[in-house]
Amino acid sequence: MADIGTPKNWLVSPTKEIDDMWIEVQIQEKRSRIARHKQDIEDLQKGKLKELGAIIMMLELEIKELENKKIQDVQQ
């Protein structure tokens, strides 16, 4: 909805009713943006942060595996 906007190039001036309609459009655009940002926050909290946590845990496991391999190679 962000592409709706208020048209500026008219040959006539808008009435009060039309001005009010444009204001309602702008209000709805702002509400939609708020909803999208709230969804982005939820996606970060429930998705991306957990994904990054899982990646870190996997990398830590790989480090332990490599350290164990290094110790085993030294012992041989």
Beta strands, then each sheet from edge to edge (+ up, - down):
end
